[in-house]
Amino acid sequence: MSKLLSLFTALLVTAATALGAAPVLQDPPVLADAVARGDLPPVAERAPQQPLFVDLEARGRSFGTPGGTLSTFVARDKDIRMMVVYGYARLVCYDQNYDLVPDLLASVDNDDNRVFTLHLRPGHRWSDGAPFTSEDFRYWWEDVANNEMLSPSGPPDFLRAGGQYPTVSFPDAQTVVFAWEAPNPNFLQTLAQARPPFIYRPAHFMKQFHASYTDPEQLAAVVDDARVRNWAALHNKLDNMYDFDNPDLPTLQPWVNASDGKKIRHNFQRNPYFHRFDMQGMQLPYIDTVEMEVVSGGLVAAKANAGQADLQARGLDFRDIPILRKGEANGGYRTLLWANGTASQIAIYPNLNYEDPVWRALLRDVRVRRALSLGIDRETINRALYFKLAKPGAMAVLPKSAFFDEANRAAWAAFDPDQANALLDAAGLEARGSDGIRLLPDGRPMELVVETAGERQEVENALQIVTDTWRDIGVKLVMRPLDRDILRNRIFAGTTMAAVWYGWDNGIPQPYTSPDYLAPRHQEFFAWPKWGQHYQTGGKAGEPPDMEPAQRLMELSAQWESATTDDERSAIWREMLKIHADNVFGIGILAEAPQPVVVSNRLRNVPEQAIWAWDPGAHFGIHRMDEFWFEDGRSN
């Protein structure tokens, strides 16, 4: 029996004990009228036969009073998808100890990471009341993931193990089996991500837009009305489990999108069929409504300072802490400082797949990347931007990880212009123009264009300091702010020379954490988008890695998947981290800058100390936002 299987078995015993003394289920007051009118079944009929009872007291939390509206801000209309992140209803998810536990699922059987049997909760329902069953998984696997019209590249690459996709079966309405010949130890972790793959769909809703289930003439009329080119385009437009922008699409999240189209304010109402309950039988979430207002990114701190946010961290940076602290007295909130879970607060990624052959050759020269790193005065950046509260260093995992090695954080991270100049000279860049800027082999000045998403002032301030110190080693930094989506598309196309982003999302990996994000398997790692595309598409796009260190990372990532012990997996992790430290694929600047989190004084169950991380953690998700509540059920 695998360690994960043992974990799930223990959880089942705990759940069975809780259910043996199951409390009487209670309807949130806001739903009482709908139940009385007969518009909504009573909670005992809406809940799964095996609800998920959460033990608040065991985590030092209090039982809440249902009700209220929580206000928060996002900077873009498309970021309403954060409600899927914050809600964090997943088949399996991380608990507060970063252990995987069943959530939407009642349990999981794991047979040596090769066969995963998913057990659904009997009686579980979508937000519109339709049953959530294995048919929803079958529809996704057979009619979406393996339909060439809807998924031209086939099923997602995380389902490939040993080069093969799984055999998927559906023994009954509450059972789904994924079986591989080779181990796939990353399967469950992927399901728990901030942006999960959603290996199921509300089949009862989506079938009406699928050519296999709908009358052709009727479907053609709907396609015409929607002004899209064909039924597949219509299906994909409406099938937005993560984007959360189709209010008609049923969901399993704690809140349901109740707003249609682009708006300044989006409302999310409680899901009356949500599967979580507290130990007194009250259905979660406690908060009835989340109001998400779209504002300019530069206004988030000001609005929070004015007391207009009940819960806010996104859009706030370290530099905002003084103004937030100043507004606490009159704003009715407190400013918490959470730890940051990313491997680096700011990191520069030279694009090893850049389309310019001269620049590509230089950026692939490890001496150039090391020199660029040595040419950064991290201590000055830390002092000027973070009051010395961040940790200067190369991109590495954080001390909370078992794999932290101070040598990796220090690698090529000291401010040493002399060594940087010597490395650039050795790389064949001795010649300089009259302005002191080095000349490329073809005579062009060494102007390194670094593109940013233009969303964080701290990034631009840091790059201004880097501009000065790089000039001293003969490199001219040209900063180019872009829209986030434009930036990503340029990187993926190979038209960006270098980009700035955070470090690895997961800066606190454990032995069970897949190290695939350290290997060239994802285009989202800005140092090698084309290599990532090659892996993600099974060789149909991009290009294969052709540098030995990158190839070794691919080998090690595959070895981790077939490893059978934590010692083997840990050794692989350490070697991969050492390769990154030596090769400086991402130039980390500093890490562990505190993340400000604004919390209304009336909001309860928000942890005073926590980690703000995308993966693992889903920002507020791992802290269970559905358990937050307002005093007296009111937001003000």
N, C-alpha and C positions, 0 to 999 in steps of 0.2 A: 504494500500500500504506500503510495507516494506521500510526501509531507503535506502537500496541499490537500490530498484526499483526507488525511487524518484531521486536518484543520476543519474541513467542511463537515466531517463526521461529528467532531466535537461540537460544532455549532448546531448541528441538527439535534443533538441531545439537549443542548441548552434551550433551543427553540421549543422542543417537545415539552420540556419542563415548564416553560413559560405558558405554553398553550394549555397545559394541564390545569392551570389555575387562571385561564384566560379571563380578562375583565369583560364586563358588559360594554359592548361597543356604543360609542356616543356620537351623535351627529353634531358637527360644528353649528353654532347658533344661526349663522348666516344662511344655512341650508334648510332650516326648520320649516319655513313657509313653503318652499318648493316641495318638501316631503309631505307636508299637510295637504297641499293641493293635489298631490298625486303626480306632480310633474317629475318627481325624482323618487326612486325607491328608497326606503329607509336604509340606514348605513349597514345594518346586518345583511341586507341583500346586495349591497354594492361592494362590500369588502370581499377579498379572497377567502376561501375556506381556511387558509393558513396565512393570516395577516402577518406582517413583520412588526413585532412589538419591540420598540426600542427602550432600552433601560437607561433612562436619563440620569437617575440617581447614581448609577454605577460610574458615570462619567462626571459626577459633581454638578449636574445640571438640575434645573428645577422644572416642575410641571408648569405648563403655560396656560394663559387665558386666550382662547381663540379670538381672532378679529383683527381689525386694523388694516391700514394701507402703508406699505413700505415704499419710500421714495428713494430712487437712485438714479445715476446719470451714466450715459454712454456718449461717445463722441461721434458715432456714425450710426445711421439708421440700421445698417446690417448687423450691428452689434447687439441687437435684440437676441441674437443666438446665445449671448451670455446667460440667458435664462436656462438654457439646456446645460450649460457648464455649472452654474450655481446650483441648479436643482439637483443635479448629480444622481438621477435615478438610472442605474446601470444593471445589467444582468448580474455582474459581480462588481464590487467596488472596494476601495480602500477604506478601512476604518481609521480611527485616530492614531493608531499605532502603525499605520501603513501595512497592515495585513489585509489580504484579500478575503472578503466575506460575501456570501450570497446576498442579493438585494431583490431585484425583480424575480430572480430565481429562488425557488425554495431550497435547492441544494444542487451540488455538482459532484459527480463521480469522476475522478481523474485516474485513469489507468496508465501509469508510466509516461505521461505526457503524450500518449499516442491516441487514446480514445477518451473523449470527454462526453459524458452523458448529462445533459442539462434537464433538470426537473423543474417544470413551471409550477406556479401556485394554482391549484384548482380553484376555479371561480374568479380568477383575476380578470379584470376588464379594462379596456381602453377608456379614454376620457369621455367617449360618447356612449359608453355602456356595452359595446360589443365585446364578446369574449376574446381574451388574449390567449391563443393556443399555438400548438405546433404548426398549424396551417399558416400562421404569419411568418414562420421561419421557412417553411416549404416554399411559399410564394416568393420570398426574397431569393432563396437559393436557386430555384428552378426558373422562375419567371422574370427575375431582375438581374441577379449576378451572372447567370449563364445565358442571358438573352443578348445576342450581338447588337441588337438595336439599342438597348438600354445601357449595356456595359460592353462597349467595343473591345476593351482590354481584358475582359473576363473578370472573374472574382478578384477581390483585393489581394495584394501580394502577401499580406500577413497570414493568409490561409494556405500558402505554399510551404510545404515542409519536404526536404529532400527532393525539391524540384517538382513535387506532385501536389495536386489539390486533394482535399479529403473526400471520403465517401460520406455523404450526409443522409441520414435516415430519420424517420418520424414514426416510431413504434405506436404511439397513441397521442391523444390530444395534449397531454402534459409532458411529453418526452421528446427530446431532440438529441441525436447522436452525431458527433463529428469524429471521424476515425481516419487516422493517417497510418501509413506504414512506418514513416520516420517520426521521431519525436517533434513536437511543436510546443516547446515550453513557454513560448510567448503568447499563446492563444488567450489565456485568461487575463493576463496583464493588459493586453490590447483592448479587451472588452471593458476594462475599467478606466480607460483614458478620459481625459477632459473632453476630447473630441472622439467619441467611440465610433466604431465602424457600423453600428446598427445592422446586425445580421438578421433582422426581422423587419417586417412592414405591416401596417394595418391592412391586411389583405382584403377585408370586406369593403374598404374604402377605395383602395387603389385599383382593384380589378375593373371598376367601371371605366378606367382610362387605359386599359390594356387590351390590345388587339385579340388576345387569346380568349377573352372573356366577355367582350361587348360586341353587339351588333355593328358591323362595319359602317353602315349608313349613319347610325346614331352616333358612333364615335367620330366619324368624319365631320358631322355637324358641330360637335363640341370642339374639335380641332380648329375648324373654321372660325368659330366664335372667339376662340382664344388667340387667333392670329399667330399660330405657330405652324411650322412646316409639316409636321406629321405627328402621329400619336405618340411616338417615343419622346419627341420634344415636349409634348404636353405632359406626359407621365413624369419626366424628369423635372419639369418646372414645378409640378405640384408635390413631388416627392422630396420634401425638404425637412427631414427629421432633425437635422442639426441646425439648419438656418432658422427654423422656427418662424418662418414668415408666411406660412399658409395656415390661417386660423381654422380652416375646415379639416385639416389633417389631424386625426386623433393622435393623442400622445399618452405616454405613461409617466410624464414628468409631474412634479408636485403642483405646478401652475400651468394653466392653459392660456395660449395667446388669444386674447379677446379683441384684438385690434387688427383691422384690415388695411393694407396699403401703407404707404409712407406717411408717417405722422410725426409730430413733435413729441407727443406723449403716447406711449404704448402701455396698455393695461394687460395684466396677466392675472387671471382669476384662479382660485383654488380648483384643483382637479377633484371632483366629488367621488372618483373611483380610485384615489391614490391608495397604495397598499400599506403604507406605514401608519402605525398607531402608537401612542404612548402607553405606558403600563396601567393607566387608569381607563384605557379604552377610547380616548379622544383621538379622532382621526387627524392626522397631520396633512398639510402644514398648519401650523398655528395661525399664521398670517393669511388673511383672506385674499388680499390684493397686493401685487407689486406694480408700482408705477415707474416705468423706465423712461426718462426724458432724454431726448437727444439734444445735446448742446455742443458748442464749439469746445474742443479739447482744452483751450486756454481758459475757459470759464469754470471748469469743474472745481478747481480749488476755491475760487471766489464764491461759488454757490454753496459749497460745503462750509466755507467760513461763515456764510450768512445763515447757517442752520437749515438749509433746504434739503439736505441729504440725511436719510436715516441710517444708511449703510453705504459706505463708499471707499473703495481702494483703487479701482481702475481709474486711470486718468490722473492719479496723484503720484507725485514723485517725492524723493527725499527733500528737495529744495522747498517743497510746499509746507514742511513741518512748522516753521516759525509762524506763517500766516494762519495755519490751522490752530495752533496752540493759542494764538491771540484771540481767535473767535470763540473759544470754548465757553467763556463766561456768559456771553449773550446768545450763543447759538444753540445751547441746550444739547451739546454733544461732548464726547471725549475723543481724543486722538490716541489710538493705540499704535505701538510700533512693533510690527511683526517681523520675524526673520524672513529673508528672501531666499527662495529655494532654487533660483537659477544658478548655473555654474559661474556665470560672469554677468555683472550688471551692464557692462558695455564690452563688446568684442568686435574687432574688425576682421572681416573674412576676405582675404585675397581669393579671387575666383580662378581656380586652377583650370577651369574650362572656358576661360575668356576667349572670345572669337579672334582677337588680334594675336597672330602667331608670335610676334616679338615679345609682347607683354606676357603672353601665356608662358613662354619659355622662362622668362625672368621670375614670374610668380611661382613657377614650379621649382625654382632653385631654392633649396632650403636655406642657403646662406642669406638670400634676400629677405625671406620671411623672418629669419632670426634677427637680422639687422633692423628690420622695421620694428620688431618688438623691443630690441635693446634701445631704440631711439625714442622710446616713450617714457616721459617722466611721470610715473604713476603716483609717486609721493606728492608731487605738486597738484595733480588732479584730485587726489584724495583730500588734500588740505583745502583746496579752493572750492570744491563742490560738495564734499561730504564731511567737513569738519573733522577729518581723520577717523570717522566712524566706520568706514568701509575697509576692506582688506585688499591692498594692492597685490597684484600677482597675475600670473598667466592663467589661462582657462584650465580649471581643474575641478574635480569634485570637491564638495564642501567638507569641513571637518566632521559633520554629522554622519557622513558616509564611512563605512568600514574600509573603503578603498582610498581614503585621503592619504596623501603623501606630500609632506611639505616640499620635497625636492621637485615634485611636478609643478607646484604652484610657483616655485622660484625659478624654474627653467626659463632661461633667456628673458627674464622679466626685470632684471636690474637695469637702471638707467646708466648706460655705458656707451656714450657716443664714440669713443675711441675704438672699441671693439666693433661697433656697428659700421664705422667707416672702413675698418680693415676688412670686414666681411664683404661689403659692397665692392671694394677694390678687387678682392679676390674673385668676385663674381664677374669681373670684366667690365666694371662700370667706373673705371678710374677717370675717364674724360669728363670735364665739366664745362659748362658754358660760362660766359662772362659774369652771369649772375650767381655763379656758384652751384647751380643745379646740375646734377649729373646728366650725362647724355646716354641714351640707349644705343645699342649697336648700330641702329640705322640713322643715328644722328638726332633723333627727336629728344626733347628734354624729358627728364624723368618726372612727369606730372602724373601722380597717382590719384585718379578720380575715385573718391569714396562716396557712395550714395547712401542716403539715409531715408527713413520713412517720415522725417520731419515732424515727429509726434512728441519727442522728448527734448526739452531744452537742455537737459544735462548732457545729452549726446553731442549737441552742437557746441556746447561750452567745452566739453572734453576735447573735441576735435580741433577747436581753436588752439588749445594748448599743444596738442600733438603737431599741429601745423608748424608751430614755432620750433619745436625740437627736431622735427624731421628736416626742416630747412637746414639745420646745422649739420646734418649728415648728407646733404645734397639731394633731398627728395622734396618735391613740391606737392603738398596735399591740396587737392581741389575738392571741396565739399559740395555735393549736389543733393538737396532735399527733394523728395518725390512723394507722391501719394503711395500709401502702403501697397495697394494692389499693383500699381504700375511698377514699383520697385521689384516686387516678387516676380512679375512676368518678365522683366528685363533680366533678372538673375537667372531664371530658369532657361531663358533663351540664349544665355551666354553673352549678352551685350553689356553686362555690368562688370567693370574691372575689379571693384571691391565694394563691400557693403558693410554697414554697421547694424548689429542686432544684439540681442541678449546672447549669453552663452547657452550651453545645453539647458533645455527646460528642466530636466531632472538632474539636479546637482547633488542628490542624496541617494544614489543607487545602492541596492543591496544585492546579495548573491542571486536572488530570484529575478532581479531586473534584467531584462534583455539589453545587451550592449549594442543592439543593431544601429542605434543612432550614432555610435562612434565609428561605424563602418560606412562606406559609400553606398548605402542602401536607400537614401532618401534625398530627393532633390531639395527638400526644405533645409538641409544643411548647406549654407550658402557657399561653402568652399568648393563643392563638387556637384553642382546641380545636374550636369549631364551624366555623371556616373550614377547618381541616384535614379535618374530617369531610366537608365539602362536596366537596373535591377528591378525597379517597380513595374516596368512594362514587360519583363521577361525578354529583354533584348530587342523589343520592337521600336524603341526610341532611345535617344541619348547615345552614349558610347561607353565601352567597358573601361574600367580603371587600367591605366597603363604605367602607374608608378608603383614601385615595389612596396613601399610602406602601406599604400592604400590596398594593394592586393593582399598583403599580410593581414590587414584589418578584416578584409572579407573572409579570409581563411579562419581567423579566430572567431568571428561572429558565427560562422557555421559550426565550429567546434563547440562553442557554448551551447548551441541548440542540441547537440548530441551528448553533452556532458551529463553525467548521472549523479554527481555529488556537488555539494556546495564548495568544497575545496577546489575542485576542478574549475568550477565557474568563477570562483574568486581569483584564481591564478590567471585565467583568461582576461578578466576585467583589468587586473593590474598591468598585464602586458600591453593591452590596448591603450590604457591611459598613459603608459610610458611612451608609446609610439606617438601619441598626440603631443605630449610634452616636448619630445625631441624634434618633431617636425613642424610644430607651430602652425597647424592647419587653420586654427582660429586664434587671433591675437587677442587674448583676454587682457583687460586693463585693471579691473578690480571687481570684487564681489562682496556679498553680505551687507550691502547698504540697507538699513532698515526701511520697511515699507509702511508708510502711514495708512492707517485704517480709521476712518471716521465712523463713529457709532453713536446713535442717539442715546441720550441718558435714560430714555424710557425703554430701550431695547434690551432684552435679556437673553441669556444663554450664548452670547458671543464670547469666545475665549479671549482672555486678556493677553495671553501669549500664544502664538501659533506661527505656522509657516505659510507664507503667501507664495504659492507655486502653481504653475500651470499643470505640469505632469511630474510625478503623481500629485494629485491634490485637487485639480479643477478649481483653483482659487478658493472661493467660499464653499465649494462642494463637499470637500472632505470634512468640513466643520459643520455640515448638515444645516443649511439655511432654513430647511423646513421646520427645524426645532427652535428657531429664534421666535421670540414673542414680545409683544408690547404690554406694558403694565395696563391693566383694565381692558385689554383688548383694543386699545386705541393707540394711534400713532402720534397724537398730540393732544 
